[in-house]
Amino acid sequence: MLKICFCMRRLPQLSREEFQTYYRRDHTRVLNPEEVEALGMRRYVQLHALSAEQCARLDMGRGGEPEFDAVAEIWLDDEESFERNWLGEAGQAALRRLMEDEQKFVDWSRSVIFMSRELVFMDGPSTPARPPKSAGGD
């Protein structure tokens, strides 16, 4: 399973609440079902940051960058699915529509996108999972 993560910060003129409301309510309606299918997404999750005060408590003196306002996690089957669906003609058209809408609420100069594989080290409250052997050979 491949995961694409969009770590987003809001445009400066938006409050966190305005950003998150638009993202949750409006951005999720940009694509029609056929466009969503063209991207081959298996799962789509939005993570909405809590208040700046609550997030600051996690920093604990680390001095990190300000928190993101939201993170999108998108699951795809594999890299071939990404290339076939996201880089194909229908996928590119869908992504252009999403990117056009993102201009209304995302400050991409302060945001990050990356692609990853999920390595599970704990799966449940009492049974740690073992990382796959291909996770670095340790």
Summary of the structure (lengths in Angstrom):
residues: 138
radius of gyration: 17.0
end to end distance: 20.9
largest distance: 46.7
contacts: 329
relative contact order: 0.25
helix: 38%
strand: 20%
